């Protein structure tokens, strides 16, 4: 029998911040477009009590929403606690927090956005699954983020639907912004 590789374990998660700010009512039958900026950070890593590491991470998604009748912003920030064995080493645990932790939290965020927009009687927002391994390679190498958008969703195969977005620039161009 094959040895099963241990995955990171989620201990807890919660929505820290959520806001939906629209200029005016957006009826459910109106087509809406959205662009998103993804933020991620590792808040802290500590040694757990069961020969493991415990890491606290944050994932946020800011959606700029536009339609013919209105525009607005949906913002959600979720935090999660994850555990993994010390046998991985701290560097490997941090790497897994980035890829696996962000992936797990993103699934919860996607569900939350879908449910809250469906319940608000506005166009339901379906955000795509993000390949966080590729996402972090791009962030680490180019300091660029991938844009989640639905503008070209109907024109392209989902697998090929990748649109570039550079991260938000700080208002003071002399400051370094490495928080994302």
C-alpha positions in Angstrom: 0.0 0.0 0.0 1.2 3.5 -0.9 2.3 5.8 2.0 -0.2 8.6 2.2 1.5 12.0 2.6 0.2 14.0 5.5 -1.5 17.2 4.5 -1.8 20.4 6.5 -4.8 20.4 8.9 -7.2 23.3 9.4 -7.9 23.8 13.1 -10.2 26.8 12.8 -11.2 29.6 10.5 -13.4 32.7 10.6 -14.5 35.7 8.6 -12.6 38.7 10.1 -14.0 41.4 7.9 -16.8 41.5 5.3 -18.4 44.4 3.5 -20.5 44.9 0.5 -20.8 48.5 -0.6 -22.8 49.3 -3.7 -23.7 52.7 -5.1 -27.3 51.6 -5.5 -29.5 48.5 -5.8 -28.1 45.9 -8.3 -31.0 43.7 -9.5 -30.3 40.0 -9.8 -31.1 39.9 -13.6 -28.4 42.5 -14.4 -25.1 41.2 -15.8 -22.2 42.3 -13.5 -18.5 42.2 -14.1 -15.9 42.0 -11.4 -12.2 42.3 -10.9 -10.4 41.0 -7.8 -7.3 41.6 -5.8 -6.1 38.8 -3.6 -4.1 39.4 -0.4 -2.3 36.8 1.7 -0.1 36.9 4.8 1.2 34.6 7.4 0.4 36.2 10.7 2.5 33.9 12.9 3.9 30.4 13.3 4.2 28.9 16.8 5.2 25.5 18.1 2.1 23.5 19.0 1.6 21.0 21.9 1.5 17.8 19.8 4.9 17.9 18.1 3.5 20.2 15.4 3.7 23.7 14.2 0.6 25.9 14.2 0.3 28.8 11.7 -2.2 31.7 11.5 -2.8 33.0 8.0 -5.0 35.6 6.4 -6.5 35.6 2.9 -8.5 38.5 1.5 -10.4 39.1 -1.7 -11.4 42.6 -2.8 -13.9 42.5 -5.7 -14.6 45.6 -7.7 -18.1 45.1 -9.1 -19.6 47.0 -12.1 -22.9 46.8 -14.0 -24.8 49.1 -16.2 -26.7 50.5 -13.2 -24.2 50.6 -10.4 -20.7 49.9 -9.1 -19.3 48.8 -5.8 -16.9 46.8 -3.8 -17.1 43.5 -2.0 -14.4 42.8 0.6 -13.8 39.7 2.6 -10.9 38.8 4.9 -10.7 35.4 6.4 -8.2 34.0 8.9 -7.4 30.4 9.5 -5.3 28.3 11.9 -3.4 25.3 10.4 -1.3 22.6 11.9 1.4 20.4 10.5 4.1 18.1 11.9 7.4 19.5 13.0 9.1 16.7 11.0 8.5 18.9 7.9 10.7 21.6 9.3 9.6 25.2 9.6 10.5 26.2 6.0 8.4 23.4 4.6 5.5 24.2 6.9 5.6 27.8 5.8 5.6 26.8 2.2 2.5 24.5 2.8 0.8 27.3 4.7 1.1 29.5 1.7 -0.2 27.0 -0.9 -2.4 24.6 1.0 -3.7 27.0 3.6 -4.5 29.7 1.0 -6.3 27.1 -1.1 -8.4 25.8 1.7 -9.3 29.4 2.8 -10.1 30.4 -0.8 -12.7 27.6 -1.0 -14.4 29.0 2.1 -14.2 32.5 0.8 -15.7 31.4 -2.6 -18.6 29.7 -0.8 -19.2 32.7 1.4 -19.2 35.2 -1.5 -21.5 32.9 -3.5 -24.0 32.5 -0.6 -24.0 36.2 0.4 -24.5 37.5 -3.1 -27.2 34.9 -3.8 -29.1 35.8 -0.6 -28.8 39.6 -1.3 -30.9 39.3 -4.5 -28.1 40.7 -6.6 -26.1 38.9 -9.4 -24.5 35.8 -7.9 -20.8 36.0 -8.0 -18.9 32.8 -8.8 -15.2 33.3 -8.2 -12.9 30.7 -9.8 -10.5 28.3 -8.1 -7.0 29.7 -7.9 -3.8 27.7 -8.4 -2.0 29.1 -5.4 1.2 27.3 -6.3 1.4 29.3 -9.5 0.1 32.4 -7.8 2.9 32.4 -5.2 5.6 31.6 -7.9 4.5 34.7 -9.7 4.3 36.8 -6.6 7.8 35.7 -5.5 9.4 36.2 -8.9 7.6 39.2 -10.4 5.7 40.8 -7.5 2.6 40.4 -9.7 -0.7 38.9 -8.9 -3.2 37.1 -11.1 -6.5 38.9 -11.7 -9.7 37.0 -11.1 -12.2 38.3 -13.6 -15.4 37.2 -15.3 -15.1 39.6 -18.3 -13.7 36.9 -20.6 -15.2 33.9 -18.8 -17.7 33.1 -21.6 -15.2 33.6 -24.4 -12.4 31.4 -23.1 -12.0 27.9 -21.9 -11.9 28.0 -18.0 -8.4 26.4 -18.0 -7.1 29.2 -20.3 -8.8 32.0 -18.4 -5.8 33.8 -17.0 -5.6 37.6 -17.0 -2.7 39.5 -15.5 -3.0 42.2 -12.8 -0.2 44.0 -11.1 -0.7 44.4 -7.4 -2.2 47.7 -6.1 0.5 50.3 -5.9 1.0 52.2 -2.6 -0.2 55.8 -2.7 3.3 57.0 -1.7 5.5 55.7 -4.5 8.6 56.0 -2.2 7.3 53.3 0.2 7.9 49.6 -0.3 4.7 47.5 0.1 5.6 43.9 0.8 2.5 43.1 3.0 0.9 41.0 0.2 
